[in-house]
Amino acid sequence: MSRRFFGTDGIRGLANRSPMTSEVALKVGMAAGRIFASGKQRIRVVIGKDTRLSGYMIESALLSGFTAVGCDVFLLGPMPTPAVAMLTRSLRADMGVMISASHNRYHDNGIKLFDADGYKLSDEVEGEIEKLIVADAEGLLAGPDAIGRATRVESAQERYIEFAKRTLARDLRLDGLRIVVDCANGAGYKVAPEALWELGAEVIKLGVDPNGRNINHKCGSTAPEALVDKVRELRADIGVALDGDADRVVIVDEKGRIVDGDQLMAVIAESWLRSGRLAGGGIVATVMSNLGLERHLAGLGLSLARTPVGDRYVVEHMRRHGYNIGGEQSGHIVMSDFTTTGDGLISALQLLAAVVSAGKPVSEVCRRFEPLPQILQNVRYADGIPLEDTRVRQAIENGKSRLGTAGRLVIRPSGTEPVIRVMAEGDDEKLVAAVVDDIVDAVREAAAAA
């Protein structure tokens, strides 16, 4: 069955346009609720969201769908994606739902579904939900006496903050650290600054005034320029930038330099290796992680297992092969000792623990390896994925040949928007740039001719 609604990270699209409409959200609630019930008389569903204007609309539709098939619903309000996964487990719920389009602008929205253990659903379960979405809705409805109830969880923020703090040693404090935190006007705008403050840090807040339309707008992990400026202006020790649903993080050191997810994974992996906590003999990352990370880990006797892009694939590999650290260059870091999905706040806390332990500036702690020159360009297209075009295939083959064994080439369609991502890396930056330019030109020509 072809996937009509679900992509690589749930359902995502332009708000109020298919598939991100109230009608589809209603049917998702009914379909998922019916599948997860599987003979139970009553199931529990946790629903959280970020701060997008359309979140109210999608939340109400999902609530209606779930209760219509007999599910009881716990509403969290604006909460990070990892908090939804955690509270699904904590509340002994049967499934969790996060309404968010992550790092996208407010025009988009999405629906992410979690099972009772807080893990994203498999392709098979998503396929079953899709079948019921397009089925006759009348047959899914519960009887009048079996309609579900809705309850708002007033303590959700406090519960998540305490959970995040408990991932650190009980005696660890952040006294004396000046931290600028940019919450992207998104789901972490209350919990992240509060957690850092409770741990003793001096906290300067950015991106904590959501209005429904300013999520990820010139702020957060995808636009850290304001954070860089503020760190330099205040001579802060560190800057922490979350994205819209707070499942990824980007760090800015005291010199105003950006630290990506590859460096963060290296720091955490080394810290856990020293403490004897690291499992699996290495970490899991995606095909986009820098070759420099792989070489650095190899020097420590550790492996780097690569997966397709998407934290769900990272988590699947971690669970299957016994790793407890994995993530993406973009800042999705998964630590399975604590979480089932990327968690920007907990990743930042683990880094801060390493900084406190080392007693050194963030710039020294976080520069674990010299990344190879890596160039990524996105090419937008309108109709049909242009990768099968003869010109594109030839440009890709030429690029691989030119890079040889001293570099890597990754070309893939995005799972969340209509773009082709072209990435190359290698020791020779000029060669890498030339390879990317040639492939991008070929993709653009193919897209224009489609």
Buried (B, 14 or more C-beta within 10 A) or exposed (E): EEEEBBBBBBBBBBBEEEBBBBEBBBBBBBBBBBBBBEEEEEBBBBBBBBBBBBBEBBBEBBBBBBBBBBBBBBBBBBBBBBBBBBBBBBBEBBBBBBBBBBBBBBBBBBBBBBBBEBBBBEEEBBBBBBEBBEBEBEEBBBEEEBBBEBEEBEEBBEBBBEBBBEBBEEEBBBEEBBBBBBBBBBBBBBBBBBBBBBBEBBBBBBBBEBEEEBBBBEBBBBBBEBBBBBBBEEEBBBBBBBBBBBBBBBBBBBEBBBBBBBBBBBBBBBBBBEEEBBBBBBBBBBBBBBBBBBEBBEEBEBBBBBBBBBBBBBBBBBBEBEBBBBBBBBBBBBBBEBBBBBBBBBBBBBBBBBBBBEEEBBBEBBBBBEBBBBBEBEBEBEEEBBBEBEBBEEBBEBBBEBBEEBBBBBBBBBBBBBBBBBBBBBEBEEBBBBBBBBBBBBBBBBBEEE
